[in-house]
Amino acid sequence: MQPEDMRRDLPITNQFIYLDNAATTPVPSPIIDATIEYFEEYCANVERGAYSIAAKASQVCDAAREEVARRLLRCDVEEFIFTRNQTQAANHVAYALEHPFLNRWDTGFKFAPPLVDWSPENKIVTTLLEHHSNFLPWLRLAKHVKAQFETITPTVEGRLLPEMFAEAVDENTKFVAFQHASNAMGTKHDVPAIIRAIKSANPNCLVFIDGAQGAGHMSLDVKALGCDFYSFSGHKGPLGPPGTGGLFVREELLRRMAPSEVGGGMISSVTADDYMLRGDHRARRWDAGTPNIIGLIALGASVKYLNRIGVERVAEHEHKLTKYLLDGMRDIPNLIVYGPKDDMTWKVGAVCFNVKGWGSYDVSLALDSQWKILTRAGHHCCQPLMRILDVLDLYNGNVRASFHYFNLVEEVDTLLEALKTLAG
Ligand SMILES: Cc1ncc(COP(=O)(O)O)c(C=O)c1O
């Protein structure tokens, strides 16, 4: 499938130059068709339905979970929790790090301890490059469990290096969270090397990866990365709809994790005074109540679609467009570009910039109103980083252009022409 073929599935590309894929990627029509098919042909609740279309709904949802686990993340379906987005995935983990796990066991209905048995000298480590969704859950957790909260400062180019983690992590560090790639600097990080540095400093330290800018943009094998948790949003790189996402959890941890919600669908038996959580599909303990059936079907279809393109080709194409944009930006005066500009090794398909003398929202508004170019402006939910860059007062953040496979070199040319006009 060529980018032009994908554009035929995205009518929005006829009207706009859509460069806001790091926020949300438009959903290709075959994925929408899969959801219409559900509504028109087998609209029923999943599990326990004894009639044919309920069985079909269950089967399509089960297949979708398999597709996402195996072909997007490369993990076992038993290790994949379906979530609303990356934010919910992080909050699921934060909950289990804090709360004891209540269940009926052979020995009765009782609590098992939270994933970590916290004491005041323990440390939680994250970075100042993180999206608020991979920052606030850990900051709040640290306050709740009375642990130290330590942050790593990235390089000026927005890179996280293994040695930074080697220095921050010690025998008291129980948990580290960091991102696969940055939505506000367009950098990606050497996740396996960083995890090796963490685990050699403390083999018992749990590691959480925010893959919101990784999944769908680069080939993933979450187990090979060496992390304990990997989270993503379905509505970005994976081409699914809003309201979808996921969390990989190493199986041994998942068994001991407390779900934050309880209710129908996540138990194997209930009595007047206790319950037993389901043990057949442990990851579905996080599906209290009817799951987002439409979301699951769509996410399964989107991963199929993505695999028709080939995620390596997505990465190559975004790389080409990013390099082309960065090269073109070099000749434009009054432009401040954030993140790596020359060495593309640790760059993803997002370019952040400001135009001197313009607020970031004004640039974004002008790009839309005059050229129908859609970009994102502001702090990108990364206020700690924006404070380091010192761009909040002057620019209200920065402007971001971000790509997916359907974007074209011609669209980058239009953006470059527009920026020459605005910045010239
Ligand atoms: C790096 C990163 N992490 C987390 C998130 C949160 O994603 P969501 O709002 O889909 O939960 C985003 C969204 O932009 C992101 O870019």
The ligand as a Tripos MOL2 file, in Angstrom:
@<TRIPOS>MOLECULE
LIG
   16    16     1     0     0
SMALL
NO_CHARGES

@<TRIPOS>ATOM
      1 C1          3.9640   10.8590   24.8570 C.3       1 LIG1
      2 C2          2.5050   10.8050   25.2190 C.ar      1 LIG1
      3 N1          2.1250   10.1560   26.3090 N.ar      1 LIG1
      4 C3          0.8400   10.0690   26.6860 C.ar      1 LIG1
      5 C4         -0.1460   10.6670   25.9540 C.ar      1 LIG1
      6 C5         -1.5680   10.5450   26.4170 C.3       1 LIG1
      7 O1         -2.3490    9.9230   25.4450 O.3       1 LIG1
      8 P1         -3.9240    9.8130   25.6710 P.3       1 LIG1
      9 O2         -4.4220   11.2100   25.8330 O.co2     1 LIG1
     10 O3         -4.4150    9.1640   24.4180 O.co2     1 LIG1
     11 O4         -4.1210    8.9960   26.8730 O.co2     1 LIG1
     12 C6          0.1890   11.3770   24.7970 C.ar      1 LIG1
     13 C7         -0.8320   12.0890   24.0100 C.2       1 LIG1
     14 O5         -0.5500   12.9700   23.2570 O.2       1 LIG1
     15 C8          1.5520   11.4370   24.4100 C.ar      1 LIG1
     16 O6          1.9290   12.0780   23.3190 O.3       1 LIG1
@<TRIPOS>BOND
     1     1     2 1
     2     2     3 ar
     3     2    15 ar
     4     3     4 ar
     5     4     5 ar
     6     5     6 1
     7     5    12 ar
     8     6     7 1
     9     7     8 1
    10     8     9 2
    11     8    10 1
    12     8    11 1
    13    12    13 1
    14    12    15 ar
    15    13    14 2
    16    15    16 1
@<TRIPOS>SUBSTRUCTURE
     1 LIG1         1 GROUP 0 **** ****
